[in-house]
């Protein structure tokens, strides 16, 4: 009885434990399934019943395998055995997807937490199971949104890259051609018009750059490149740029720099210049009376690091002012103080938004205080890192402006040499007496400002005997060893010559030309310092009539014929020997034929079939031309594109539109480094310029053609005829049946439209150019809905353009036809052997055929007849030799010569 009573007590105690265990399990908010070591379910809670769709009776006593997917049910026992051997609390399904099986057979994602339960005589395994279907849906939706955002960002980047290319390519022609036009003999009115075109082109380029900058900042693609920067020089350059604008508006522009500001700091010079330029530009734009002042001061700061110096740039104006409400919005993109400002002053509202972002990239911040009608005060605080000898940075890379001091009995405003020097981009100080020189020298020595590189004594304008002045200059306290140049009249040259080489390093005769001043300053500084690039890098080359690349052999590669023409003419005008190639394969052929004849290659990056990167890779790896400089020339501006170009072996990177000065400077640097010798300069006579052609044809649908073709009406005619000839089959395409869904055929059509775009842009057919640009993008992206209509618009515009050009082309044909038949009595017909040689040249596609026809045009016309020769000559000029030889043979056959 005692034993039975004891057993009863133990059973009741165990039952109480089991009830407590079940109650605790039931209280869990998660589904709980408890199994033994063989995988048999011993207990579940009501949450598990809801989760799996089984009742408690259906699950208890069954294997856990019935709750896992069929695909893993067979091997689940081994998983249980593995856990029993190494029991521990651990989660499952965190890294890999884990699924459970519902009573209806469907599977759903779960997270499982396993815990061992050690009882007196056995071990159980508790599984806490959570259905994460909703979370997975949210994650999928979130991932989809992120993917779409990434795709949209990538599409925006791609769009901006494409639009940059599309906009910069014609801008390249506009800025390049206006540069060429400025070198011609123009009337004052024509020069003003050309300058306005150039200004408009640069203004549009500024807007494009603003949009791209904003996009780069948003995409974290705007790099901050820290390098030594001479603050005083940078501020002088900015002041020089804006002083003319201020003078034109008849307002004052002041620059004040605190002596405590460290002159050379570590920063991103380009970004800093862009911020200050934006703020100054706005201040001048919105100020009509009074003035603008840029003040630079050193500020105290608790946040700046020990090796940093906080500098404040304050731009204060007496302009229209900004209301307190608008001050909160002006740093946002596409916002200006009010809508009317856009109409009164022009602008996109991007400038101050970019200023904010760029200042943050520099580690600084901007602010504004303003009152309506009284002006505004903007400030920029930047913590500059001070240079240390152990930083590894060299200040040798800083290109400082050339400083010229002119001594002569003349006021600053009347100093001819200052006007010439300033036009060359130099800093010029004019002093009328020695006392001014002393004061300027003391001030610069005290403030550690730049000392002059060259002193110019205006011997002719100084009314007293200049010899004592020279001695006084060299006897000045702390006077550095500086080259001296004398400018005098021819009758004074003998007096000056006695000092030549001793006190005076060079002599210039009046009237002084910019090229002569540049050459002599360049010579004396090279002799004095040994630096061959200092003057060149500090000079505005476009201000000098000179050939900067005489004899330099350049290979230019671009699939756009107009770009080839513009670049070729710029380089040829500067004395270069230019070879052009319209594709990567032709460039490779040119290099194979003349392995060592080129000094440098200008390579367009974006070309069909074989692009510039592939071409460069082939040149470096297959042709084994390792050292020849290859410069990337592209309308793209993204960092990745530049990095790819440099990583595959290109030596430098130029973005379109091409600045002629930047192009020439880049070419000279690369060639001098490659050939290990200086590129000399040839001066040219400004009187040898070519005037423009009058009576330029006016054709509806074509604009600016006279600028694009530099007044060459024959070249214009050739381009126009070639455009119509090359694309005459376009109208025969059956657009209703065209397989736009077949990628290969669609891209082939896109390639033809790409050629038409280049040709239409070259002749100035703006509407056709815009249509082809849209169609090419659509074809490459596969946007089937709009492609057929875009192509119909192109065909219609092409037909209309051809119709509008008929009168001009017919008139040109008449002018090239013989005026009378007297040629028959004065020109000898071609001999049969000469005709056979011409036919062979045409049939073998020998380019000498064009030369034969040019040299014997009258003789061939006499042989074939005027009408047949006109058709024949047109095909020859377009290099359609197969058609040309057929016309020739037919004409000769009719005359029984062949």
C-alpha positions in Angstrom: 0.0 0.0 0.0 2.8 2.3 0.9 4.5 1.6 -2.5 1.3 2.2 -4.4 0.7 5.5 -2.5 4.3 6.5 -3.4 3.8 5.7 -7.1 0.5 7.7 -7.1 2.3 10.7 -5.6 5.1 10.5 -8.2 2.5 10.2 -11.0 0.6 13.2 -9.8 3.8 15.2 -9.4 4.8 14.2 -13.0 1.4 15.2 -14.2 1.7 18.5 -12.6 5.1 19.0 -14.3 3.6 18.0 -17.6 0.7 20.4 -17.2 3.0 23.2 -16.2 5.3 22.4 -19.2 2.2 22.4 -21.5 1.0 25.6 -20.0 4.3 27.3 -20.6 4.4 26.0 -24.1 0.9 27.3 -24.7 1.8 30.8 -23.5 4.5 31.2 -26.2 3.5 33.6 -29.0 5.3 31.5 -31.5 4.4 28.0 -32.8 6.1 25.4 -30.5 6.7 21.8 -31.6 8.5 19.5 -29.2 10.0 16.2 -30.4 12.0 13.4 -28.8 15.4 12.2 -30.0 13.9 10.0 -32.6 12.0 12.9 -34.2 8.5 12.0 -32.9 6.3 14.9 -31.9 5.3 14.8 -28.2 3.8 18.2 -27.7 2.5 21.2 -29.7 0.7 24.4 -28.8 -2.3 26.1 -30.3 -0.1 28.5 -32.4 1.4 25.4 -34.1 -2.1 24.1 -34.9 -2.9 27.4 -36.6 0.4 27.6 -38.4 0.4 24.1 -39.9 -3.4 23.5 -40.2 -3.3 20.2 -38.2 -5.1 19.5 -34.9 -3.1 18.4 -31.8 -4.4 14.9 -32.2 -3.2 14.7 -35.8 0.4 15.7 -35.0 1.3 14.2 -31.6 2.9 10.8 -32.1 3.8 11.6 -35.7 7.3 12.2 -37.1 8.4 15.8 -37.5 9.1 14.9 -41.2 5.5 15.6 -42.1 6.0 19.3 -41.4 9.0 19.8 -43.6 9.1 20.0 -47.5 8.8 16.7 -49.3 12.2 17.4 -50.9 14.0 17.2 -47.6 11.7 14.8 -45.6 13.7 11.7 -46.5 16.9 13.0 -45.0 15.5 14.9 -42.1 16.1 12.1 -39.7 19.8 12.5 -40.2 19.5 16.2 -39.3 17.8 15.2 -36.0 20.5 12.7 -35.2 23.1 15.3 -35.9 21.5 17.7 -33.5 21.1 15.1 -30.8 24.8 14.4 -30.9 25.6 18.1 -30.5 22.6 19.7 -28.7 22.8 23.4 -28.3 20.5 26.4 -28.6 20.8 27.8 -32.1 18.7 29.6 -34.8 18.0 28.2 -38.3 16.9 29.9 -41.5 18.7 33.2 -40.9 21.2 32.8 -43.7 19.6 30.2 -45.9 15.9 30.0 -46.9 14.1 27.4 -44.7 10.6 26.2 -45.5 7.8 24.2 -43.7 4.9 22.3 -45.1 1.2 23.1 -44.4 -1.5 20.5 -44.1 -2.7 21.4 -47.6 0.7 20.6 -49.0 1.8 24.2 -49.6 5.2 25.4 -48.4 6.0 28.6 -46.6 9.2 30.3 -45.4 10.0 30.0 -41.7 12.6 30.9 -39.1 13.3 28.1 -36.5 15.0 28.3 -33.1 16.1 25.0 -31.6 16.7 24.4 -27.9 17.5 21.1 -26.0 15.3 20.3 -23.0 17.0 17.9 -20.5 14.6 15.9 -18.4 15.5 13.4 -15.7 15.6 10.4 -17.9 15.5 11.8 -21.5 16.1 14.8 -23.7 13.5 16.6 -25.8 14.0 19.2 -28.5 11.9 22.3 -28.6 11.4 24.1 -31.9 10.1 27.6 -32.0 8.8 28.3 -35.5 7.9 31.6 -37.0 6.1 32.1 -40.4 8.0 34.8 -42.2 5.9 34.9 -45.4 4.8 38.5 -44.8 8.4 39.6 -44.1 9.6 37.9 -47.2 7.0 39.8 -49.2 8.1 43.1 -47.7 11.7 42.2 -48.4 10.9 41.3 -51.9 9.0 44.5 -52.4 11.8 46.5 -50.8 14.4 44.7 -53.0 12.3 45.4 -56.0 12.1 49.0 -55.1 15.9 49.2 -54.5 16.6 47.5 -57.8 14.3 49.9 -59.5 16.0 52.8 -57.8 19.4 51.5 -58.8 18.1 50.9 -62.3 16.7 54.4 -62.4 19.9 55.9 -61.1 21.9 53.9 -63.6 19.5 55.0 -66.4 19.9 58.6 -65.3 23.7 58.3 -65.3 23.5 56.6 -68.7 21.1 59.3 -70.0 23.4 62.1 -68.7 26.4 60.4 -70.3 24.6 60.1 -73.6 23.2 63.7 -73.4 26.6 65.0 -72.4 27.9 63.3 -75.6 25.1 64.6 -77.7 25.4 68.2 -76.4 29.1 68.4 -76.2 29.7 67.2 -79.7 28.0 70.1 -81.4 29.4 72.4 -78.7 32.8 71.2 -79.7 32.2 72.5 -83.2 30.7 75.8 -82.1 33.6 76.7 -79.7 36.2 75.2 -82.0 35.0 77.0 -85.1 34.5 80.4 -83.4 38.1 80.0 -82.2 39.1 79.5 -85.8 37.0 82.4 -87.0 38.6 84.8 -84.5 41.9 84.2 -86.2 40.5 85.5 -89.5 40.2 89.1 -90.8 36.9 90.2 -89.5 35.1 93.5 -89.3 34.4 94.8 -85.8 30.7 93.8 -86.2 31.6 90.3 -87.4 34.1 89.9 -84.5 31.4 91.0 -82.0 28.9 88.4 -83.5 31.6 85.6 -83.3 32.4 86.6 -79.7 28.7 86.4 -78.9 28.5 82.9 -80.4 31.5 81.8 -78.4 30.0 83.3 -75.2 26.7 81.5 -75.9 28.5 78.3 -76.5 30.5 78.6 -73.3 27.3 79.6 -71.4 25.5 76.4 -72.7 28.6 74.4 -71.7 28.4 75.9 -68.2 24.7 74.7 -67.9 25.6 71.3 -69.1 28.5 71.1 -66.6 26.2 72.3 -63.7 23.7 69.5 -64.4 26.4 66.9 -64.7 28.1 68.2 -61.5 24.8 67.9 -59.6 24.3 64.4 -60.9 27.9 63.4 -60.0 27.4 64.7 -56.5 24.2 62.8 -56.1 25.8 59.6 -57.3 28.9 60.2 -55.1 31.0 60.4 -58.3 32.5 63.8 -57.6 36.0 63.1 -56.4 37.9 65.4 -54.0 41.5 65.6 -55.2 43.7 67.2 -52.6 46.8 69.0 -54.0 48.9 72.0 -53.0 47.1 75.2 -53.9 48.4 78.8 -54.0 45.4 80.7 -52.6 46.7 84.1 -53.6 47.3 83.0 -57.1 43.9 81.4 -57.3 42.2 84.5 -56.0 44.2 86.7 -58.4 43.0 84.5 -61.3 39.4 84.7 -60.3 39.7 88.5 -59.7 41.2 88.9 -63.2 38.3 87.0 -64.8 35.6 89.0 -63.1 37.2 92.4 -63.2 36.2 92.9 -66.8 32.6 91.9 -66.1 32.5 94.4 -63.3 34.0 97.2 -65.4 31.4 96.5 -68.1 28.7 97.0 -65.6 30.5 100.0 -64.2 30.6 98.6 -60.7 33.7 98.2 -58.5 35.2 94.8 -57.6 37.5 94.5 -54.6 39.8 91.8 -53.3 41.2 91.8 -49.8 43.2 88.9 -48.3 44.2 88.8 -44.7 48.0 88.5 -44.3 47.4 85.8 -41.6 45.9 83.4 -44.2 48.4 80.7 -45.1 49.3 81.2 -48.8 49.7 77.5 -49.8 47.2 75.0 -48.5 46.1 71.4 -49.3 42.6 71.4 -51.0 40.8 70.6 -54.2 41.6 73.7 -56.2 39.0 73.0 -58.9 36.1 72.6 -56.5 37.2 75.7 -54.5 37.4 77.8 -57.6 34.0 76.6 -58.7 32.4 77.6 -55.4 34.0 81.1 -55.3 33.3 81.6 -59.0 29.6 80.8 -58.6 29.2 83.1 -55.6 31.1 86.0 -57.3 29.2 85.5 -60.6 25.9 85.8 -58.8 27.0 88.9 -56.9 28.0 90.7 -60.1 24.9 89.5 -61.9 22.5 91.0 -59.4 24.4 94.2 -58.7 23.8 97.2 -60.9 25.2 100.0 -58.7 27.9 100.1 -56.2 30.2 97.1 -56.1 31.2 93.6 -55.0 34.0 92.8 -52.5 35.7 89.4 -51.9 37.3 89.3 -48.5 39.4 86.4 -47.3 40.1 86.1 -43.5 41.5 83.5 -41.1 38.9 82.5 -38.5 39.1 80.9 -35.1 37.4 77.5 -34.8 36.9 74.9 -32.1 36.1 72.2 -34.6 39.2 72.6 -36.9 41.9 70.0 -36.4 45.4 71.1 -35.1 46.8 70.8 -38.7 44.0 72.8 -40.2 43.2 76.5 -40.7 39.6 77.7 -41.0 39.4 80.3 -43.8 36.3 82.4 -44.5 35.6 83.7 -48.0 33.1 86.6 -47.8 31.4 87.9 -51.0 29.5 91.1 -50.2 27.5 93.1 -52.8 25.2 96.2 -53.0 22.7 94.4 -55.3 19.0 93.7 -55.2 19.1 91.7 -52.0 17.1 88.6 -51.0 14.1 88.3 -48.8 14.2 86.3 -45.5 11.7 83.8 -46.9 13.7 83.2 -50.1 17.0 82.8 -48.3 15.7 79.5 -47.0 15.1 78.2 -50.6 18.0 79.5 -52.7 20.4 76.7 -51.9 17.9 74.1 -53.3 18.2 72.9 -57.0 16.4 74.9 -59.6 15.4 77.6 -57.2 16.0 81.4 -57.5 14.9 84.2 -55.3 11.7 84.6 -57.3 10.4 83.4 -60.6 10.9 86.8 -62.2 14.7 86.6 -61.6 14.9 83.9 -64.3 13.4 86.2 -66.8 15.4 89.3 -65.8 18.8 87.9 -65.2 18.7 84.4 -66.8 19.9 81.3 -65.1 18.9 77.8 -64.1 18.9 78.1 -60.3 21.5 75.3 -60.1 24.5 77.4 -59.0 23.9 77.8 -55.3 22.7 74.2 -55.0 26.0 73.1 -56.4 27.8 75.6 -54.1 26.2 73.9 -51.1 27.2 70.4 -52.2 30.7 71.3 -53.2 31.4 73.2 -50.0 30.3 70.1 -48.1 32.7 68.0 -50.2 35.4 70.4 -49.1 34.5 70.0 -45.5 33.0 73.5 -45.3 29.7 75.2 -45.3 28.0 78.3 -46.9 25.7 80.9 -45.4 23.9 84.1 -46.4 22.7 87.3 -44.8 20.7 89.8 -46.9 18.2 92.6 -46.9 16.0 93.5 -49.8 17.3 96.5 -51.7 20.5 96.8 -49.7 22.6 93.9 -50.9 23.7 90.4 -49.8 26.6 88.8 -48.0 27.5 85.2 -48.7 30.3 83.4 -46.9 32.1 80.2 -47.4 34.0 78.6 -44.5 36.6 76.0 -45.4 39.0 74.1 -43.1 42.2 73.9 -45.1 44.9 71.4 -44.3 48.3 73.1 -43.9 51.2 71.6 -45.8 53.8 69.7 -44.0 57.1 68.5 -45.4 56.3 65.0 -44.3 53.0 64.9 -46.1 54.5 63.7 -49.4 53.0 66.5 -51.4 55.2 68.6 -53.7 54.5 72.3 -54.4 56.4 71.9 -57.7 53.1 71.0 -59.4 51.6 74.4 -58.7 51.6 76.4 -61.9 52.0 80.0 -60.7 51.0 83.0 -62.9 53.8 84.9 -64.6 54.3 88.2 -62.8 55.7 91.1 -64.8 56.7 94.5 -63.4 56.8 97.4 -65.9 58.7 100.6 -65.1 57.8 103.6 -67.2 56.5 107.2 -67.0 52.9 106.1 -67.6 49.7 105.6 -65.6 48.4 102.1 -65.0 45.4 102.6 -67.3 47.6 103.7 -70.2 50.2 101.0 -69.8 50.4 99.2 -73.2 52.6 96.5 -71.9 50.1 95.8 -69.1 47.3 95.4 -71.7 49.4 93.0 -73.7 50.6 91.0 -70.6 47.1 90.8 -69.2 45.8 89.5 -72.5 48.3 86.7 -72.2 47.0 85.8 -68.8 50.0 87.3 -66.9 49.9 89.5 -63.8 51.3 92.9 -64.6 52.2 95.7 -62.2 53.0 99.1 -63.7 55.0 101.7 -61.8 55.8 105.2 -63.0 58.8 105.7 -60.8 61.4 103.9 -58.6 59.6 104.9 -55.4 56.5 102.9 -56.4 58.8 99.9 -57.1 60.3 100.2 -53.6 56.8 100.3 -52.0 55.5 97.4 -54.0 58.7 95.3 -53.2 58.5 96.0 -49.5 54.8 95.2 -49.4 55.3 91.9 -51.2 58.3 90.9 -49.1 56.4 91.6 -45.9 53.2 89.8 -47.0 55.2 86.9 -48.7 53.4 87.6 -52.0 54.8 86.6 -55.3 57.8 88.6 -56.5 58.1 89.5 -60.2 59.5 86.9 -62.6 60.6 89.6 -65.1 61.1 93.3 -65.0 60.3 95.3 -68.1 61.8 98.8 -68.5 59.8 100.9 -70.9 62.8 102.8 -72.2 60.8 104.8 -74.8 58.1 106.0 -72.4 60.5 106.8 -69.6 61.4 110.4 -70.4 64.6 110.7 -68.3 67.9 108.8 -68.9 67.1 105.2 -68.0 70.7 104.2 -67.2 70.6 105.6 -63.6 67.3 103.9 -63.1 68.7 100.5 -64.0 71.5 100.9 -61.5 69.0 102.1 -58.8 66.9 99.0 -59.4 69.8 96.7 -58.8 70.9 98.6 -55.8 67.5 98.3 -54.1 67.7 96.6 -50.7 66.7 92.9 -50.9 66.3 93.1 -54.7 66.2 89.5 -56.0 68.1 88.3 -59.0 65.4 88.9 -61.7 65.8 89.1 -65.5 65.3 92.5 -67.0 63.9 93.3 -70.5 64.1 96.7 -72.1 61.5 98.0 -74.6 62.8 100.8 -76.8 62.6 102.5 -80.2 65.0 101.6 -83.0 67.1 104.7 -82.5 67.5 103.9 -78.8 68.7 100.3 -79.4 72.4 101.3 -79.4 72.2 102.9 -76.0 70.4 99.9 -74.5 72.7 97.4 -76.1 75.6 98.4 -73.9 73.7 96.8 -71.0 72.6 93.7 -73.0 73.7 90.5 -71.2 75.1 92.3 -68.1 72.1 94.2 -66.6 69.6 93.7 -69.4 68.7 90.2 -70.6 66.8 91.1 -73.7 65.6 94.0 -75.9 62.2 94.5 -77.6 61.5 97.2 -80.2 58.4 99.2 -80.5 55.7 98.5 -81.5 55.6 95.4 -79.3 53.6 92.4 -80.6 52.2 89.8 -78.1 54.1 87.0 -79.8 57.4 88.9 -79.5 56.8 89.7 -75.8 55.9 86.0 -75.1 59.0 84.7 -77.0 61.4 87.0 -75.2 59.9 86.5 -71.7 59.9 82.7 -72.4 63.5 82.8 -73.5 64.9 84.8 -70.5 63.0 82.7 -68.0 64.2 79.5 -69.5 67.7 80.9 -69.4 67.2 82.0 -65.8 65.4 79.0 -64.4 65.8 76.2 -66.9 62.0 75.6 -66.7 60.7 75.1 -70.3 57.0 74.8 -69.5 56.5 77.6 -66.9 55.6 80.4 -69.3 53.7 78.2 -71.7 51.4 76.8 -69.0 50.7 80.3 -67.6 49.9 81.9 -71.0 46.6 82.2 -72.8 47.9 80.8 -76.1 44.9 81.9 -78.1 46.1 85.5 -77.6 49.2 84.9 -79.7 49.3 84.5 -83.5 51.6 81.6 -83.6 51.9 78.0 -84.8 52.2 76.0 -81.5 52.7 72.6 -83.1 55.0 73.0 -86.1 55.9 69.7 -87.7 54.2 67.6 -85.0 52.7 64.5 -86.6 49.3 63.7 -85.2 46.9 60.9 -85.9 43.3 61.9 -85.2 40.7 59.1 -84.9 37.0 59.9 -84.8 33.9 58.4 -86.5 32.3 61.9 -86.8 33.6 63.6 -89.9 32.7 67.0 -88.7 34.8 66.5 -85.6 37.7 65.3 -87.7 37.4 68.4 -89.9 37.3 70.9 -87.0 40.2 69.2 -85.1 42.2 68.8 -88.2 41.8 72.5 -89.1 42.7 73.7 -85.6 45.8 71.5 -85.6 46.8 72.3 -89.1 46.5 76.0 -88.4 49.0 75.4 -85.6 51.5 73.8 -88.0 50.8 70.2 -87.2 50.9 67.4 -89.9 47.6 65.7 -89.4 46.4 62.2 -90.5 42.8 61.4 -89.9 41.1 58.0 -89.4 37.3 57.5 -89.2 37.5 54.2 -87.3 39.6 52.2 -84.9 40.6 49.7 -87.6 41.7 52.5 -90.0 43.8 53.9 -87.1 45.5 50.5 -86.6 46.2 50.3 -90.4 47.7 53.8 -90.3 50.0 52.8 -87.4 51.0 49.6 -89.1 52.0 51.5 -92.2 54.0 54.1 -90.3 55.1 52.6 -87.0 57.3 55.5 -85.8 56.0 58.4 -87.9 53.4 59.8 -85.5 54.3 61.8 -82.4 50.9 61.5 -80.8 47.4 60.0 -81.3 44.1 61.7 -80.5 41.6 58.9 -80.0 37.8 59.3 -79.8 36.4 56.9 -77.2 32.8 56.4 -78.4 33.0 54.8 -81.8 30.9 52.1 -83.4 32.3 48.6 -84.0 35.8 49.1 -82.5 35.7 51.8 -79.9 38.7 53.9 -78.7 39.4 51.7 -75.7 39.5 48.5 -77.8 41.6 50.2 -80.4 44.1 51.4 -77.8 44.3 48.0 -76.2 45.1 46.5 -79.6 47.8 49.1 -80.3 49.4 48.5 -76.9 49.1 44.7 -76.8 49.1 43.5 -80.5 51.2 46.2 -82.2 53.4 46.5 -79.1 53.5 50.3 -79.4 53.9 51.0 -75.7 55.3 54.6 -75.5 53.4 56.5 -78.3 51.1 59.0 -76.5 47.4 58.3 -77.0 45.0 61.0 -75.7 41.4 60.1 -75.1 39.0 62.5 -76.9 35.4 62.1 -75.8 32.1 63.9 -75.0 31.8 61.7 -71.9 32.7 63.1 -68.5 32.0 60.3 -66.1 34.9 59.2 -63.8 34.6 55.6 -64.8 35.1 56.4 -68.4 38.3 58.4 -67.6 39.6 55.7 -65.3 39.0 53.0 -68.0 40.8 55.1 -70.6 43.9 55.6 -68.4 43.9 52.0 -67.1 44.1 50.4 -70.6 47.1 52.6 -71.6 45.9 56.0 -72.7 48.1 58.8 -71.5 45.6 61.7 -71.0 41.9 62.5 -71.3 40.3 65.5 -72.9 36.5 66.2 -72.8 34.5 67.7 -75.7 33.9 70.5 -76.5 37.6 70.9 -77.0 39.3 74.1 -75.8 42.0 74.7 -78.4 44.4 76.0 -75.8 43.9 73.0 -73.6 44.2 70.7 -76.6 47.5 72.3 -77.8 49.0 72.4 -74.3 48.1 68.7 -73.7 49.6 67.7 -77.1 52.8 69.7 -76.5 53.3 68.1 -73.1 52.8 64.6 -74.3 55.0 65.1 -77.4 57.8 66.8 -75.5 57.8 63.9 -73.0 57.7 61.3 -75.7 60.4 62.8 -78.0 62.4 64.2 -75.1 62.9 67.6 -76.8 61.0 70.9 -76.8 58.4 71.7 -79.5 59.4 75.1 -81.0 57.0 77.8 -81.9 56.6 79.5 -85.3 55.2 83.0 -85.4 52.7 83.8 -88.1 51.8 87.1 -89.8 48.3 88.2 -88.7 47.8 89.7 -92.2 47.9 86.2 -93.8 44.3 85.5 -92.8 41.6 84.4 -95.2 38.5 86.3 -95.6 35.1 84.6 -95.7 33.2 83.8 -98.9 30.3 86.2 -99.7 26.9 85.1 -101.1 26.7 81.9 -99.0 23.7 79.8 -100.0 20.6 80.0 -97.8 18.8 76.6 -97.6 15.8 76.1 -95.4 16.6 73.5 -92.8 20.3 74.3 -92.7 21.9 76.9 -90.4 25.5 78.0 -89.5 26.9 76.1 -92.5 29.2 79.0 -93.4 30.8 78.7 -90.0 31.0 74.9 -90.0 32.7 74.9 -93.4 34.9 78.0 -92.9 33.4 79.6 -96.0 34.4 76.8 -98.3 31.3 76.4 -100.5 32.8 73.5 -102.6 33.3 71.5 -99.4 29.8 72.3 -98.3 28.4 71.1 -101.7 30.5 67.9 -101.5 29.2 67.2 -98.0 25.6 67.9 -99.0 25.7 65.7 -102.0 27.4 62.9 -100.0 24.6 63.1 -97.4 21.9 62.6 -99.9 23.9 59.9 -101.8 24.8 57.8 -98.8 21.3 57.7 -97.4 19.2 57.6 -100.5 18.1 54.0 -99.8 16.6 54.9 -96.4 13.3 55.9 -97.8 12.9 52.4 -99.4 12.8 50.7 -96.0 9.4 49.1 -95.3 8.9 50.4 -91.8 5.6 48.6 -91.3 7.3 45.2 -91.9 10.7 46.0 -90.4 11.7 43.5 -87.6 12.3 46.0 -84.8 12.3 43.0 -82.4 15.4 41.5 -84.0 18.3 43.1 -82.2 20.9 42.5 -84.9 18.9 44.2 -87.6 17.7 47.0 -85.3 21.3 47.8 -84.3 22.4 47.8 -88.0 19.8 50.4 -88.7 20.9 52.3 -85.7 24.4 52.4 -87.1 23.1 53.9 -90.4 21.1 56.5 -88.4 24.3 57.3 -86.5 26.1 58.0 -89.7 23.2 60.2 -90.9 23.3 62.1 -87.6 27.0 62.8 -88.1 26.4 64.0 -91.7 23.4 66.1 -90.9 25.3 67.8 -88.0 28.2 68.4 -90.2 26.1 70.4 -92.8 24.2 72.2 -90.1 20.8 70.4 -90.6 19.7 70.9 -87.0 16.2 69.4 -87.2 17.4 66.3 -89.0 20.3 66.0 -86.5 17.9 66.1 -83.5 15.5 63.6 -85.1 18.4 61.1 -85.8 19.7 61.5 -82.3 16.3 60.5 -80.9 16.0 57.6 -83.3 19.4 56.2 -82.6 18.9 56.2 -78.8 15.4 54.6 -79.3 16.8 51.9 -81.6 19.7 51.0 -79.3 17.4 50.9 -76.3 14.8 48.8 -78.2 11.8 51.1 -77.6 9.6 49.5 -80.4 6.6 51.7 -79.9 8.1 54.9 -81.2 10.8 53.7 -83.6 8.7 53.5 -86.8 7.3 57.0 -86.3 10.7 58.5 -85.6 12.1 57.0 -88.8 9.2 58.3 -90.8 9.9 61.8 -89.5 13.5 61.4 -90.5 12.7 60.2 -94.0 10.2 63.1 -94.4 12.8 65.7 -93.2 15.5 64.2 -95.4 13.3 64.5 -98.5 12.3 68.0 -97.6 16.0 69.0 -97.1 16.9 67.4 -100.5 14.0 69.4 -102.1 15.2 72.6 -100.5 18.8 72.0 -101.7 17.9 71.4 -105.4 18.4 75.0 -106.6 21.8 75.3 -104.9 23.1 72.0 -106.2 21.8 72.7 -109.7 23.5 76.1 -109.7 26.8 74.4 -108.6 26.5 71.9 -111.4 26.1 74.6 -113.9 29.2 76.5 -112.6 31.4 73.4 -112.8 30.2 72.6 -116.4 32.3 74.1 -119.3 31.1 77.6 -120.2 31.7 76.9 -123.9 33.2 74.5 -126.3 36.5 76.2 -126.7 38.0 73.6 -124.5 38.0 71.2 -127.4 40.4 73.3 -129.3 42.7 74.1 -126.3 42.7 70.7 -124.4 44.2 67.5 -125.6 42.2 64.3 -125.2 43.6 61.6 -122.9 45.5 58.8 -124.6 44.2 55.3 -124.5 47.0 54.2 -122.2 46.1 56.9 -119.8 42.4 55.9 -119.9 43.4 52.3 -119.1 45.5 53.4 -116.2 42.6 55.4 -114.8 40.2 52.4 -115.2 42.7 50.1 -113.4 43.0 52.6 -110.6 39.2 52.9 -110.2 38.7 49.1 -110.4 41.3 48.5 -107.7 40.0 51.3 -105.4 43.4 53.1 -105.7 43.0 56.5 -104.2 45.3 57.9 -106.9 42.3 57.7 -109.2 40.9 60.9 -107.5 44.2 62.7 -108.1 44.2 61.6 -111.8 40.7 62.9 -112.3 41.5 66.2 -110.5 44.6 66.8 -112.6 42.9 65.8 -115.9 39.4 67.1 -115.4 39.2 69.1 -118.7 40.7 66.2 -120.7 38.3 63.6 -119.3 35.3 66.0 -119.8 36.3 66.4 -123.4 36.6 62.6 -123.7 33.3 61.7 -122.0 31.1 64.8 -122.6 30.0 67.3 -120.1 26.9 65.5 -118.8 28.5 62.1 -118.4 31.6 63.7 -116.8 29.5 65.6 -114.2 27.9 62.3 -113.1 31.3 60.5 -113.2 33.1 63.2 -111.3 30.5 63.3 -108.6 30.9 59.5 -107.9 34.7 59.9 -107.9 34.5 62.8 -105.3 32.4 60.5 -103.1 34.9 57.7 -103.6 32.2 55.5 -105.2 34.8 54.1 -107.7 32.7 51.1 -108.8 29.9 53.4 -110.0 32.4 55.8 -111.5 34.1 53.2 -113.6 30.7 52.0 -115.0 29.8 55.5 -116.0 33.3 56.0 -117.6 33.1 52.7 -119.6 29.5 53.4 -120.8 30.6 56.9 -122.0 33.7 55.5 -123.7 31.7 52.6 -125.2 29.2 55.0 -126.7 32.2 56.8 -128.3 33.7 53.4 -129.4 36.9 53.8 -127.4 36.6 50.6 -125.4 
